[in-house]
Amino acid sequence: MTPQQALRHLRHANALAQAAVNAGHHPFAALLVAADGETVLMTQGNVDQVNHAEAVLAREAAARFDAATLWGCTLVSTVEPCAMCAGTQYWAHIGSLVYGLSEAALLQITGRHPENPTLNLPCREVFASGQKPLMVQGPVAEVADEIAAVHLEFWRGG
C-alpha cells in the first residue's frame, strides 16, 4: 500500500470512527483493504468494550475469505490495535496493518478512563511473538492529529 493510499484509507476509517461515536459507540474503526491497496472489502466501527472494530472485522473477514486472500490484505485501523485485536488479526491471517494513532498516544488522551483501560503492549510485540511476519506501518504522523481530535472530543469532551 502506498503512503497516499494509506492516508486515504485512514481518513475513511476516521470518518467511520466518527460515525461510530454518532451511533453511541467508542471512536474506533477499521477497514479491510484488498491486495491492490485500493479496494475496500469490509468496514467496521467499534461495537463495545469487548467487540473492538479490528477484532470484529478480522473475525468476519476470516469467515468470508480464505487465508491466502487475507494474507495479501491490509487491516487499516484508526488506532494501533490492542493485544486482543492484534492477536485476532494474526489468527485471521491478515498480512498487513496500517494504523494512524499509537496506543501510547491514545493513552495520553484517555488516561485511566474506565471504559478504555489501555494495555501497554504494542502490536509489533504481539506480532513478533508469532511465527508469521506481518507488515506494520504506523503510526502515520500525517493523520495522527485528525484521529486524535475525534478521541479528544469523545474522551475529554473537547
N, C-alpha and C positions, 0 to 999 in steps of 0.2 A: 504494500500500500504506500502510495506516495505521500509526502507531507501535506500536499494540497488535498488529497482525498481524506486523509486523517482529520484535518481541520474541518472539512465539510461534514464528515460523519459525526465528529464530536459536537459540532454546533447543532446538528439534527438531534443527537442524543440529549443535549442540554434543553432543547425545546420540549422533548418528551419528559424530561425531569420536571420542567415547569408544569406541564400538563398533569403529571402525577400529583404535584402539590395542589393544583386546582381541583383535583378529584379527591383530595383529602389524604394523600399518601406522602411519604418522605420523598425528598427531591433527588432521586437516583433514577437512572435509565441506562439501557444498553441496547445495542444493535448487533445483529449478526450480519457480517458483510461477506459476500462470496469471494472466491479466489481472484476474481477480476478486479477487486478493490472498489468496484462501483455498485454492484447490485446488492441492495439491502434485502436479505432473505427473511428477517424477522426483527421485530422491535418489542421492547418490554419496559414498562415503567415499574417502579417499586410497588410491591403489594403490601408488605407489612414487615415487622422487625425480623421475622424468620424467613420470609419469602422475598429475598432481595432480587432486584431486577436481573442481575447477572446469573444467579443460580437458577431462577425460573426459566430464563432464556436458554441456558445451557441444557437443562433437563428436557425442555421441549424440543430443542434442536437435536438432541441425541435420539429422541423418539421419532423425529421426522427424517433425518438424514443419516447416511452410513458414515462410519468412522473415516474412511478415505476422503469423502467430500468435506467433512468437518475439519480435517487436518489442514486443508487449504484455506479455511475461512479465518476471519478475524472477528473477535469479540471487541466491540468498541464500547467503552464504559465512561460515563462522566467522571467517576472517581475510581481510584485504584481499588480493585476487588479485595474484599476482606479474605481471610483464610478460608472461610466456608465457600465463598464464590470462586476463589482461585482453585480450590480443590475440585469443585464441581466442573469448572472449565477443563481442568486436567483430565478428569474421568470421562468427560464428554468428547474428548479428543479434538477440541477446537485449538488449532495450532498456533494462533497468534492473538495478541492482546494489544490494544491501544487504549490508553486512558488519559484523561485530561488533568485531574487534580490528584495529588498524592494523598494517601491515607494520613500522613503526618500533617499535611495542610488542613485536611478535614478536621482532625483532632483540635487544631488551633481554633477552628470555628466553633465546634460543638462542645469543647471542654468535656466535662463529666456529665453530659446530658444523659439522663436515664434511658432515653429511647435510642441512644446511639453509643453504647459502650465500646468504643473503638479498640480493636486489638492492635498492639504494636508488633505486627508480623507482616512485613512487606510481601507482596505477591511473588516477587522474584525469589524470595527464600522458600516459599511454598513450592514453586515450580522447580527450584534447584534440588529439592528433596526427592523429586521423582526421577523417572527413567527416560522421559521424553523431553527433547529440547524445545520448549515453547519459546516463541519470539515475543519480546515485550518492548513496547515503545511507550514511554511516559515517565513522568508527567510531561504534558505538552504545554510549554510556557505561553504560547500564543493564545490559548483559550482558558488558562487557569483562572484568570480574574473573572471571566464571564461565568464560569461554572461556580466559582466561589461566591459570586453575587447572589445566585439563586439560593445557595446554602446560608449565606448571611441573613438574607431576608427570612428564610424559614426558621432557622435555629435561634436567631437573635432578634427577629422581628425588625431587621433593618441593618 
